[in-house]
Amino acid sequence: MNKVQNNKAWFFILPVIFLVAFNAVIPLMTVVNYAFQETFNNNIFTWQGTKWFENILRSERFYAAFGRQLLFTFIILLIQIPLGVFIALSMPKKGFGVSICLVLMSMPLLIPWNVVGAMWNIFALPRIGFLGHYLALLGFDYNFTQSIYAAWFTVILMDVWHWTSLVVLLCYAGLCAIPDPFYQAAKIDGASRWAVFKYIELPKMKKVLTIAILLRFMDSFMIYTEPFVLTGGGPGNATAFLSIDLVKMALGQFDLGNAAAMSLVYFLIVLLLSWIFYSVVMKGEDK
Amino acid sequence: MSLNLTNISKKNLFETHIYSSNLILEKNSINVLLGPTLSGKTTLMRLIAGLDEPSTGKIYFNEKDITKDKVQKRNVAMVYQQFINYPSLTVYENIASPLRVLKHEPDFIHQKVIEVASLLKLNNFLEKRPHQLSGGQQQRTALARALIKNADLILLDEPLANLDFKLREELREELPKIFTKRDCIVIYATTDPMDALLIGGNTIVINEGKIVQYGKTIDVYKNPSDLISAKVFNDPPLNVFESRIKNGIVNINNIEFHLSKSVSKNLSGNYKVCIRPHHLKNKKEEIDDVEIEGKVRICEINGSETLIHFDYNKLNYTSLINGIFNYSIQDTVKFYFKPSNCLIFNSNNKITV
């Protein structure tokens, strides 16, 4: 059969090209534009080369924010993943309890992020808010606007409350996909609860768990709204994570060159870490 | 060694899954549990395994009451329709797992694993993980896991249903050989009458939660105790006709014929007359064969056999003929059957011939 040679195929991918262009490429390129040039009034640009990048990569401020960010993400994952798996395992598999649990679990996810921040701000107000009041009654000197530890504690507690459900829902979906005969077979073998978890549930949850960790990693690494509303990055710079620091630099100080360079570095870090994590976890999969 | 179910039943609030049934299975026997989907095969197996407790009745094993014993205490093994293996363990570890739980010596375990693996032709895959194997190999691994611990009772719940045609035939052929040398009771649940006939042994016919018939497979096939048993055991479906018999002369749909001489001449009344599809042939073989002139409705050729649905006088007939016959729709074809091949049931469904 004779094949017709023409370029019609381009028409089919044109919509995608437009979509991706408007969605990703053009916004990214404006940032790139700022990252290599100096801007003045009237949109006059002068070429600066890699000056802004050198600035950023030499600044202590960036590394401090990056360190805080890593620590925050690490703690978040360390708490949310095991807790999420544990809650998913203890949720009922059938009966009316299922829908109750699912609704309860999805509640935090349905609340807008700035509302979560505002909610927790009021909830944790020293001596006035519910949490602040009872922590004070118990004898804790708790004030998240002044103490660094209290601020971190509150931000982490808020994030755990807000996002553990996502891990729970993903793991629960993974657990529900395990056919009942797997459990029967384990029962017939006389396997212990721990063995069932280790040899059946965990391997079967591997894929959803990877996705949960990836999502939670990216989300927590780019967290902005909730800590911004709750602590505003304070006290001092104690909870100024990368994105909060970035906004301070871009909009607070209007230091567009540095901010653009930092955005790009930030973007590349997220991309790199996600890629490393994904390829490490998926390595054993397609042998 | 024998397994004795006495007045076993299983019901929940809303429905009865198994009606009170009795069953005695002898040692070293392969028992095919034959019934359509939702007939209660899996429920009965779960009761026998000890995964569920029966609502009424007792289960005796070697005369000992084991009704209340949990599944771990009974020495049973089970294989399912889905391929159930531990996903993160190698084939070797999967096969070894039941013995590991029982805390046997590593040397003994190794020897047993190699023995069972070679029986199931898994020697070359011992270091692989289940998801790297084909469906047939995965099911072989599951079978090996069931065989290794010398269970008294091996339950196979439609083990071949998820395999493709070729693998199913291959494994179906091997299964009886694998189990004959063992000192255990095997129960094999299936929806396919062909499985029962090829595996042999005994057959338990179950339908809508009731055990309909139990006996040697070939006897159950040849002499179904009632219409339900006959229907379950025939695929393609049995031709069943309401008919009038008068002094040994049958009248189906205005076709009249004499029953074979052995049958009482006095037989009269309304009966159900059944003809197995493969007893309806398109050649006359004996002088007293009965002729039906049918109009072809559908003609399906499946390899070496032809399945023909035809109409005669407003009734539908199904015929399965060896060989390939390419009839067109609306062709008129003459079919023949022997009166002696008819199965006759009365209104109580009990066979009278």
HADDOCK unambig.tbl for C-alpha pairs under 7 A between the chains (distance, minus, plus):
assign (segid A and resid 181 and name CA) (segid B and resid 80 and name CA) 6.96 0.50 0.50
assign (segid A and resid 182 and name CA) (segid B and resid 84 and name CA) 5.86 0.50 0.50
assign (segid A and resid 185 and name CA) (segid B and resid 78 and name CA) 6.98 0.50 0.50
assign (segid A and resid 187 and name CA) (segid B and resid 72 and name CA) 6.78 0.50 0.50
assign (segid A and resid 188 and name CA) (segid B and resid 71 and name CA) 5.86 0.50 0.50
assign (segid A and resid 188 and name CA) (segid B and resid 72 and name CA) 5.56 0.50 0.50
assign (segid A and resid 188 and name CA) (segid B and resid 77 and name CA) 6.69 0.50 0.50
assign (segid A and resid 189 and name CA) (segid B and resid 72 and name CA) 6.95 0.50 0.50
assign (segid A and resid 189 and name CA) (segid B and resid 98 and name CA) 5.44 0.50 0.50
assign (segid A and resid 190 and name CA) (segid B and resid 72 and name CA) 5.43 0.50 0.50
assign (segid A and resid 190 and name CA) (segid B and resid 101 and name CA) 6.83 0.50 0.50
assign (segid A and resid 191 and name CA) (segid B and resid 101 and name CA) 6.87 0.50 0.50
assign (segid A and resid 199 and name CA) (segid B and resid 86 and name CA) 5.93 0.50 0.50
assign (segid A and resid 199 and name CA) (segid B and resid 88 and name CA) 6.29 0.50 0.50
assign (segid A and resid 200 and name CA) (segid B and resid 86 and name CA) 6.00 0.50 0.50
assign (segid A and resid 200 and name CA) (segid B and resid 87 and name CA) 6.74 0.50 0.50
assign (segid A and resid 203 and name CA) (segid B and resid 87 and name CA) 6.36 0.50 0.50
assign (segid A and resid 203 and name CA) (segid B and resid 88 and name CA) 6.00 0.50 0.50
